Amino acid sequence: MNAANIMMYIHHALSRQSGDELISKLGGIRGVSRAWVSPHVPGLVLVDYDPKQIDTQTILGAVVHRGFDARLVGM
């Protein structure tokens, strides 16, 4: 797998439950190998993925589709 990663900022605080649910959903997407919420920066979500299987806009769309106001960081 060719690994790539992105950072997304969620514009409202993630509760532990909503963060866990989001990470679970992202982890279930084909091409995503790992997703986690930063323990140091509230609202920062990090995702490792295979760019041959999925692109950043699809990952961001999955987060927005779940009702989060999210933006890619550094893009």
N, CA, C and O atoms as a Tinker XYZ file with bonds, in Angstrom:
   300  protein
     1  N      0.839000   -1.181000    0.000000    73     2
     2  CA     0.000000    0.000000    0.000000    64     1     3
     3  C      0.880000    1.239000    0.000000    63     2     4     5
     4  O      1.850000    1.314000    0.754000    81     3
     5  N      0.548000    2.203000   -0.836000    73     3     6
     6  CA     1.201000    3.508000   -0.808000    64     5     7
     7  C      0.470000    4.368000    0.208000    63     6     8     9
     8  O     -0.688000    4.728000   -0.001000    81     7
     9  N      1.122000    4.693000    1.283000    73     7    10
    10  CA     0.464000    5.437000    2.354000    64     9    11
    11  C      0.571000    6.936000    2.129000    63    10    12    13
    12  O      1.614000    7.446000    1.721000    81    11
    13  N     -0.504000    7.620000    2.396000    73    11    14
    14  CA    -0.563000    9.071000    2.403000    64    13    15
    15  C     -1.376000    9.456000    3.635000    63    14    16    17
    16  O     -2.027000    8.606000    4.242000    81    15
    17  N     -1.341000   10.714000    3.998000    73    15    18
    18  CA    -2.134000   11.129000    5.152000    64    17    19
    19  C     -2.645000   12.541000    4.970000    63    18    20    21
    20  O     -2.076000   13.348000    4.234000    81    19
    21  N     -3.734000   12.812000    5.662000    73    19    22
    22  CA    -4.322000   14.144000    5.668000    64    21    23
    23  C     -4.693000   14.510000    7.094000    63    22    24    25
    24  O     -4.827000   13.661000    7.974000    81    23
    25  N     -4.855000   15.821000    7.282000    73    23    26
    26  CA    -5.378000   16.350000    8.532000    64    25    27
    27  C     -6.650000   17.115000    8.201000    63    26    28    29
    28  O     -6.716000   17.842000    7.209000    81    27
    29  N     -7.650000   16.940000    9.041000    73    27    30
    30  CA    -8.897000   17.681000    8.910000    64    29    31
    31  C     -9.183000   18.383000   10.225000    63    30    32    33
    32  O     -8.950000   17.835000   11.302000    81    31
    33  N     -9.688000   19.597000   10.122000    73    31    34
    34  CA   -10.102000   20.309000   11.317000    64    33    35
    35  C    -11.620000   20.329000   11.365000    63    34    36    37
    36  O    -12.277000   20.742000   10.410000    81    35
    37  N    -12.168000   19.879000   12.481000    73    35    38
    38  CA   -13.607000   19.897000   12.723000    64    37    39
    39  C    -13.898000   21.176000   13.508000    63    38    40    41
    40  O    -13.312000   21.411000   14.564000    81    39
    41  N    -14.812000   22.005000   12.980000    73    39    42
    42  CA   -15.048000   23.326000   13.541000    64    41    43
    43  C    -15.899000   23.374000   14.808000    63    42    44    45
    44  O    -16.233000   24.463000   15.274000    81    43
    45  N    -16.245000   22.266000   15.355000    73    43    46
    46  CA   -16.908000   22.256000   16.659000    64    45    47
    47  C    -16.312000   21.118000   17.471000    63    46    48    49
    48  O    -15.771000   20.156000   16.927000    81    47
    49  N    -16.420000   21.247000   18.742000    73    47    50
    50  CA   -15.794000   20.255000   19.623000    64    49    51
    51  C    -16.392000   18.873000   19.389000    63    50    52    53
    52  O    -17.604000   18.710000   19.247000    81    51
    53  N    -15.512000   17.896000   19.354000    73    51    54
    54  CA   -15.948000   16.504000   19.262000    64    53    55
    55  C    -16.037000   15.929000   20.662000    63    54    56    57
    56  O    -15.071000   15.961000   21.425000    81    55
    57  N    -17.198000   15.407000   20.987000    73    55    58
    58  CA   -17.293000   14.675000   22.245000    64    57    59
    59  C    -16.540000   13.371000   22.062000    63    58    60    61
    60  O    -16.224000   12.982000   20.938000    81    59
    61  N    -16.260000   12.709000   23.142000    73    59    62
    62  CA   -15.578000   11.411000   23.031000    64    61    63
    63  C    -16.396000   10.454000   22.174000    63    62    64    65
    64  O    -15.854000    9.749000   21.322000    81    63
    65  N    -17.711000   10.435000   22.407000    73    63    66
    66  CA   -18.587000    9.532000   21.662000    64    65    67
    67  C    -18.631000    9.896000   20.179000    63    66    68    69
    68  O    -18.496000    9.015000   19.329000    81    67
    69  N    -18.817000   11.175000   19.852000    73    67    70
    70  CA   -18.895000   11.546000   18.433000    64    69    71
    71  C    -17.554000   11.336000   17.739000    63    70    72    73
    72  O    -17.515000   10.950000   16.570000    81    71
    73  N    -16.455000   11.587000   18.447000    73    71    74
    74  CA   -15.130000   11.319000   17.886000    64    73    75
    75  C    -14.924000    9.852000   17.616000    63    74    76    77
    76  O    -14.419000    9.473000   16.558000    81    75
    77  N    -15.314000    9.015000   18.570000    73    75    78
    78  CA   -15.172000    7.567000   18.394000    64    77    79
    79  C    -16.027000    7.059000   17.228000    63    78    80    81
    80  O    -15.590000    6.209000   16.452000    81    79
    81  N    -17.248000    7.588000   17.115000    73    79    82
    82  CA   -18.133000    7.175000   16.026000    64    81    83
    83  C    -17.559000    7.604000   14.675000    63    82    84    85
    84  O    -17.596000    6.835000   13.714000    81    83
    85  N    -17.031000    8.821000   14.599000    73    83    86
    86  CA   -16.444000    9.303000   13.354000    64    85    87
    87  C    -15.241000    8.464000   12.955000    63    86    88    89
    88  O    -15.097000    8.097000   11.789000    81    87
    89  N    -14.382000    8.161000   13.909000    73    87    90
    90  CA   -13.197000    7.355000   13.635000    64    89    91
    91  C    -13.597000    5.955000   13.178000    63    90    92    93
    92  O    -12.975000    5.390000   12.278000    81    91
    93  N    -14.617000    5.408000   13.788000    73    91    94
    94  CA   -15.106000    4.090000   13.387000    64    93    95
    95  C    -15.617000    4.109000   11.949000    63    94    96    97
    96  O    -15.327000    3.201000   11.171000    81    95
    97  N    -16.375000    5.139000   11.602000    73    95    98
    98  CA   -16.903000    5.255000   10.240000    64    97    99
    99  C    -15.769000    5.428000    9.240000    63    98   100   101
   100  O    -15.770000    4.784000    8.190000    81    99
   101  N    -14.800000    6.289000    9.550000    73    99   102
   102  CA   -13.674000    6.495000    8.639000    64   101   103
   103  C    -12.864000    5.218000    8.471000    63   102   104   105
   104  O    -12.430000    4.895000    7.365000    81   103
   105  N    -12.662000    4.493000    9.561000    73   103   106
   106  CA   -11.905000    3.245000    9.499000    64   105   107
   107  C    -12.575000    2.183000    8.651000    63   106   108   109
   108  O    -11.916000    1.251000    8.189000    81   107
   109  N    -13.871000    2.309000    8.441000    73   107   110
   110  CA   -14.608000    1.351000    7.631000    64   109   111
   111  C    -14.629000    1.671000    6.146000    63   110   112   113
   112  O    -15.188000    0.910000    5.355000    81   111
   113  N    -14.028000    2.788000    5.758000    73   111   114
   114  CA   -14.008000    3.183000    4.355000    64   113   115
   115  C    -12.855000    2.474000    3.646000    63   114   116   117
   116  O    -11.723000    2.474000    4.130000    81   115
   117  N    -13.150000    1.877000    2.509000    73   115   118
   118  CA   -12.117000    1.184000    1.734000    64   117   119
   119  C    -11.007000    2.165000    1.360000    63   118   120   121
   120  O    -11.271000    3.229000    0.800000    81   119
   121  N     -9.793000    1.804000    1.667000    73   119   122
   122  CA    -8.641000    2.646000    1.365000    64   121   123
   123  C     -8.118000    3.407000    2.567000    63   122   124   125
   124  O     -6.985000    3.887000    2.548000    81   123
   125  N     -8.930000    3.525000    3.621000    73   123   126
   126  CA    -8.477000    4.193000    4.852000    64   125   127
   127  C     -7.862000    3.130000    5.747000    63   126   128   129
   128  O     -8.515000    2.146000    6.096000    81   127
   129  N     -6.606000    3.332000    6.115000    73   127   130
   130  CA    -5.939000    2.338000    6.961000    64   129   131
   131  C     -5.975000    2.709000    8.436000    63   130   132   133
   132  O     -5.908000    1.834000    9.299000    81   131
   133  N     -6.080000    4.006000    8.731000    73   131   134
   134  CA    -6.093000    4.430000   10.134000    64   133   135
   135  C     -6.654000    5.835000   10.220000    63   134   136   137
   136  O     -6.379000    6.674000    9.363000    81   135
   137  N     -7.435000    6.090000   11.247000    73   135   138
   138  CA    -7.953000    7.427000   11.518000    64   137   139
   139  C     -7.962000    7.626000   13.021000    63   138   140   141
   140  O     -8.245000    6.692000   13.771000    81   139
   141  N     -7.656000    8.829000   13.464000    73   139   142
   142  CA    -7.676000    9.112000   14.894000    64   141   143
   143  C     -7.833000   10.607000   15.127000    63   142   144   145
   144  O     -7.512000   11.429000   14.269000    81   143
   145  N     -8.334000   10.932000   16.308000    73   143   146
   146  CA    -8.468000   12.314000   16.755000    64   145   147
   147  C     -7.209000   12.655000   17.531000    63   146   148   149
   148  O     -6.773000   11.889000   18.390000    81   147
   149  N     -6.630000   13.801000   17.228000    73   147   150
   150  CA    -5.417000   14.219000   17.927000    64   149   151
   151  C     -5.685000   14.378000   19.417000    63   150   152   153
   152  O     -6.663000   15.020000   19.802000    81   151
   153  N     -4.840000   13.809000   20.253000    73   151   154
   154  CA    -5.016000   13.990000   21.696000    64   153   155
   155  C     -4.549000   15.374000   22.158000    63   154   156   157
   156  O     -4.808000   15.769000   23.294000    81   155
   157  N     -3.860000   16.108000   21.279000    73   155   158
   158  CA    -3.276000   17.395000   21.657000    64   157   159
   159  C     -4.002000   18.602000   21.089000    63   158   160   161
   160  O     -3.921000   19.696000   21.648000    81   159
   161  N     -4.713000   18.412000   19.976000    73   159   162
   162  CA    -5.404000   19.529000   19.324000    64   161   163
   163  C     -6.876000   19.157000   19.157000    63   162   164   165
   164  O     -7.206000   18.331000   18.307000    81   163
   165  N     -7.757000   19.749000   19.945000    73   163   166
   166  CA    -9.182000   19.437000   19.829000    64   165   167
   167  C     -9.687000   19.731000   18.411000    63   166   168   169
   168  O     -9.414000   20.793000   17.851000    81   167
   169  N    -10.412000   18.791000   17.854000    73   167   170
   170  CA   -10.999000   18.975000   16.535000    64   169   171
   171  C    -10.115000   18.561000   15.374000    63   170   172   173
   172  O    -10.549000   18.614000   14.224000    81   171
   173  N     -8.888000   18.151000   15.647000    73   171   174
   174  CA    -7.992000   17.735000   14.570000    64   173   175
   175  C     -8.104000   16.225000   14.367000    63   174   176   177
   176  O     -7.866000   15.444000   15.288000    81   175
   177  N     -8.466000   15.830000   13.160000    73   175   178
   178  CA    -8.608000   14.416000   12.812000    64   177   179
   179  C     -7.530000   14.083000   11.788000    63   178   180   181
   180  O     -7.353000   14.804000   10.806000    81   179
   181  N     -6.818000   13.001000   12.018000    73   179   182
   182  CA    -5.746000   12.568000   11.132000    64   181   183
   183  C     -6.140000   11.250000   10.482000    63   182   184   185
   184  O     -6.702000   10.371000   11.135000    81   183
   185  N     -5.846000   11.118000    9.202000    73   183   186
   186  CA    -6.257000    9.931000    8.451000    64   185   187
   187  C     -5.101000    9.449000    7.577000    63   186   188   189
   188  O     -4.523000   10.226000    6.817000    81   187
   189  N     -4.773000    8.176000    7.687000    73   187   190
   190  CA    -3.833000    7.509000    6.783000    64   189   191
   191  C     -4.669000    6.756000    5.763000    63   190   192   193
   192  O     -5.645000    6.093000    6.114000    81   191
   193  N     -4.278000    6.863000    4.493000    73   191   194
   194  CA    -5.075000    6.238000    3.442000    64   193   195
   195  C     -4.202000    5.867000    2.249000    63   194   196   197
   196  O     -3.054000    6.298000    2.142000    81   195
   197  N     -4.760000    5.070000    1.368000    73   195   198
   198  CA    -4.101000    4.659000    0.140000    64   197   199
   199  C     -4.673000    5.492000   -1.007000    63   198   200   201
   200  O     -5.830000    5.302000   -1.383000    81   199
   201  N     -3.879000    6.417000   -1.574000    73   199   202
   202  CA    -4.407000    7.283000   -2.634000    64   201   203
   203  C     -4.769000    6.550000   -3.921000    63   202   204   205
   204  O     -5.408000    7.132000   -4.798000    81   203
   205  N     -4.377000    5.289000   -4.052000    73   203   206
   206  CA    -4.797000    4.503000   -5.212000    64   205   207
   207  C     -6.224000    4.000000   -5.056000    63   206   208   209
   208  O     -6.861000    3.602000   -6.031000    81   207
   209  N     -6.728000    4.020000   -3.811000    73   207   210
   210  CA    -8.080000    3.510000   -3.552000    64   209   211
   211  C     -9.087000    4.605000   -3.227000    63   210   212   213
   212  O    -10.283000    4.426000   -3.453000    81   211
   213  N     -8.627000    5.729000   -2.705000    73   211   214
   214  CA    -9.538000    6.791000   -2.275000    64   213   215
   215  C     -8.798000    8.121000   -2.332000    63   214   216   217
   216  O     -7.574000    8.166000   -2.217000    81   215
   217  N     -9.556000    9.213000   -2.512000    73   215   218
   218  CA    -8.917000   10.531000   -2.540000    64   217   219
   219  C     -9.371000   11.380000   -1.349000    63   218   220   221
   220  O    -10.307000   11.027000   -0.632000    81   219
   221  N     -8.693000   12.486000   -1.164000    73   219   222
   222  CA    -8.945000   13.331000    0.007000    64   221   223
   223  C    -10.360000   13.913000    0.004000    63   222   224   225
   224  O    -10.977000   14.041000    1.062000    81   223
   225  N    -10.871000   14.262000   -1.164000    73   223   226
   226  CA   -12.206000   14.845000   -1.218000    64   225   227
   227  C    -13.283000   13.841000   -0.824000    63   226   228   229
   228  O    -14.299000   14.216000   -0.240000    81   227
   229  N    -13.067000   12.586000   -1.135000    73   227   230
   230  CA   -14.017000   11.541000   -0.742000    64   229   231
   231  C    -13.997000   11.352000    0.771000    63   230   232   233
   232  O    -15.042000   11.176000    1.397000    81   231
   233  N    -12.803000   11.391000    1.351000    73   231   234
   234  CA   -12.694000   11.261000    2.812000    64   233   235
   235  C    -13.353000   12.459000    3.481000    63   234   236   237
   236  O    -14.132000   12.292000    4.419000    81   235
   237  N    -13.050000   13.663000    3.010000    73   235   238
   238  CA   -13.671000   14.865000    3.565000    64   237   239
   239  C    -15.186000   14.806000    3.399000    63   238   240   241
   240  O    -15.926000   15.147000    4.321000    81   239
   241  N    -15.643000   14.381000    2.244000    73   239   242
   242  CA   -17.080000   14.265000    2.001000    64   241   243
   243  C    -17.768000   13.320000    2.967000    63   242   244   245
   244  O    -18.901000   13.566000    3.382000    81   243
   245  N    -17.089000   12.239000    3.327000    73   243   246
   246  CA   -17.659000   11.291000    4.288000    64   245   247
   247  C    -17.838000   11.936000    5.655000    63   246   248   249
   248  O    -18.800000   11.640000    6.364000    81   247
   249  N    -16.922000   12.810000    6.022000    73   247   250
   250  CA   -17.015000   13.512000    7.310000    64   249   251
   251  C    -18.132000   14.551000    7.260000    63   250   252   253
   252  O    -18.950000   14.630000    8.176000    81   251
   253  N    -18.168000   15.340000    6.202000    73   251   254
   254  CA   -19.204000   16.374000    6.050000    64   253   255
   255  C    -20.582000   15.732000    5.964000    63   254   256   257
   256  O    -21.544000   16.250000    6.532000    81   255
   257  N    -20.685000   14.609000    5.258000    73   255   258
   258  CA   -21.959000   13.896000    5.126000    64   257   259
   259  C    -22.514000   13.478000    6.490000    63   258   260   261
   260  O    -23.727000   13.347000    6.653000    81   259
   261  N    -21.645000   13.274000    7.447000    73   259   262
   262  CA   -22.075000   12.890000    8.796000    64   261   263
   263  C    -22.411000   14.104000    9.660000    63   262   264   265
   264  O    -22.640000   13.969000   10.862000    81   263
   265  N    -22.442000   15.285000    9.051000    73   263   266
   266  CA   -22.908000   16.474000    9.754000    64   265   267
   267  C    -21.828000   17.320000   10.390000    63   266   268   269
   268  O    -22.136000   18.255000   11.129000    81   267
   269  N    -20.572000   17.015000   10.121000    73   267   270
   270  CA   -19.487000   17.804000   10.702000    64   269   271
   271  C    -19.064000   18.914000    9.753000    63   270   272   273
   272  O    -19.006000   18.716000    8.540000    81   271
   273  N    -18.771000   20.080000   10.309000    73   271   274
   274  CA   -18.222000   21.197000    9.540000    64   273   275
   275  C    -16.706000   21.022000    9.546000    63   274   276   277
   276  O    -16.036000   21.423000   10.497000    81   275
   277  N    -16.172000   20.428000    8.493000    73   275   278
   278  CA   -14.758000   20.036000    8.457000    64   277   279
   279  C    -14.059000   20.666000    7.267000    63   278   280   281
   280  O    -14.667000   20.931000    6.231000    81   279
   281  N    -12.763000   20.901000    7.441000    73   279   282
   282  CA   -11.905000   21.430000    6.380000    64   281   283
   283  C    -10.599000   20.660000    6.366000    63   282   284   285
   284  O    -10.110000   20.243000    7.416000    81   283
   285  N    -10.031000   20.469000    5.188000    73   283   286
   286  CA    -8.696000   19.895000    5.091000    64   285   287
   287  C     -7.696000   20.951000    5.547000    63   286   288   289
   288  O     -7.852000   22.132000    5.234000    81   287
   289  N     -6.684000   20.536000    6.275000    73   287   290
   290  CA    -5.652000   21.447000    6.758000    64   289   291
   291  C     -4.472000   21.380000    5.794000    63   290   292   293
   292  O     -4.003000   20.297000    5.445000    81   291
   293  N     -4.000000   22.550000    5.370000    73   291   294
   294  CA    -2.821000   22.612000    4.524000    64   293   295
   295  C     -3.054000   22.273000    3.078000    63   294   296   297
   296  O     -2.105000   21.975000    2.353000    81   295
   297  N     -4.293000   22.310000    2.640000    73   295   298
   298  CA    -4.587000   21.983000    1.249000    64   297   299
   299  C     -5.169000   23.184000    0.547000    63   298   300
   300  O     -5.486000   23.112000   -0.640000    81   299
